[in-house]
Amino acid sequence: MKRFLTVASFALLLVAGCQTTQPAAAPQQQGSAPAPSTKCTGTLGIDVAPLSAAVRKRLDLPKEMKGAVVTQVFPGGPAAAAGIKENDIVEKVGPASIGNDCEFARAGFDRACEPVAVTVKRGGATIEATLTPVNAAPFFEKLCAAGNVQACFRQAWLLWSKDHGDGHAFELFETACKAGSGEACAYEGYQLTLSSERSRESVAVLDRACDEKSASGCAHLAFLYATGKEVAKDDKRAAVLYQRSCDLGDAQGCYNAGLMADDGRGVARDPARAAAAYEEACELGSPTACNNLGFLYENGKGVKKDRAKALALYQRGCDGSACQPSNLGGCVNVGRSYRDGIGVEKNEEKAAEIFREACERKENPDDVHSVENGSRACSLLGALYLAGDGIPKDVTHGLTLSELGCERGDSFGCFNSAAVYASGGGGVKEDAAKAAEYLEKACKGGDGEGCHDLAVAYEKGNGVSKDPRRAKALYQQACELGFTAACKKKTK
């Protein structure tokens, strides 16, 4: 019952950049603010960007440095008064260490207007300053009225972060976009994609956002080309745009650039290129990219095989980041690593604990394939109970979990359920018809061995009426799905 492979979450995402509590399809480069304080919605008066590979190269920063680079110091604000400058690296805000721009969004916006210590790096020097946040809404409104385009964007963003349907926020994004704010164009363009009346306008707006060097704008535009929404489907164009988004420092742009190279969509299939993009995405805060990179290290695809590193990456994916929530696929792979001893000593009890938590976790639309991975976790936990590997054998409970996984769409759970009904035992009555029913579900779900065993059932009349032609077709299907034992039988 250990024939299954890694669950690697491969999918295209619309999201781009930081995410805390926003919907998966929302622009996320700027992060989302925490709940506002009751007295003052404060700002430090700076904007930041992620430490992308391009930024590290331009500023000659070491790869291990964490933080967010200051891209704008708003005049008259707390940061300007404290002498903070563009290209400073924010490392700490109050007690919070800043690992990326998403963590800064949490720590640097909607603060109480009370003094806070801020630590930045400038060259080789560490600078500590105490900043007293100012009330953000009037601060940005005044600067916007004076012609500061980025302040206009921030004014709109503050409204949007509290109410995505705020019509005034959309108007402000639209105005700021026309004035030259690429980020405002990205937010405007995304919201236009959701409009039934104006969705076709989104392409031109997102194109402008990308031209204005908005990483999220490039990623959203890439999504339209990758899915054929509002434009003719064009994987080559999508791949170029995702790479540009990645170069501008967007975590999900890098993830999707890696995905395109991994799948050979729009570019030649290139595991090494995929690994490089996943690594950048992982460092920028994409747990899904960490998981996929772990898969490449476990299997030695595009990188030198390193199972200990694979496990560490799976764990980073499972842990999540300030930019995105925990990737359930990473958690499943951590459990599988403990079950099979991949990069760690085997510990089936620990694996069962991890699978159980993943099985019981609620669906998260911001996590790629959370439903599929949660279903697989139920099936994997069921398999441990069925086999009694490191935990007490319990066929009834194992069957219940396997059936749950199957009901939620996991073919492996269907296969396990079929195996239990085929042999019976452990309090479960043998039922060939029910076994065939579950094999049918497993086969339809893409399980090659399930198709093979269903072919055998039709060949012998186990739980179904004998049907040699149906059996032959199923052997063929099993072979095409990679179950090689069926390949010799398909010609008989």
Secondary structure, 3 states (H helix, E strand, C coil): CCCCCCCCCCCCCCCEECCCCCCCCCEECCCCCCCCCCCCCEECCEEEEECCHHHHHHHCCCCCCCCEEEEEECCCCHHHHHCCCCCCEEEEECCEECCCHHHHHHHHEEECCCCEEEEEEECCEEEEEEECCEEHHHHHHHHHHCCCHHHHHHHHHHHHHHCCCCHHHHHHHHHHHHCCCHHHHHHHHHHHHCCCCCHHHHHHHHHHHHHCCCHHHHHHHHHHHHHCCCCCCCHHHHHHHHHHHHHCCCHHHHHHHHHHHHHCCCCCCCHHHHHHHHHHHHHHCCHHHHHHHHHHHHHCCCCCCCHHHHHHHHHHHHHCCCCCCCCHHHHHHHHHHHHHCCCCCCCHHHHHHHHHHHHHCCCCCCCCCHHHHHHHHHHHHHHHHHHCCCCCCCHHHHHHHHHHHHHCCCHHHHHHHHHHHHHCECCECCCHHHHHHHHHHHHHCCCHHHHHHHHHHHHHCCCCCCCHHHHHHHHHHHHHCCCHHHCCHHHC
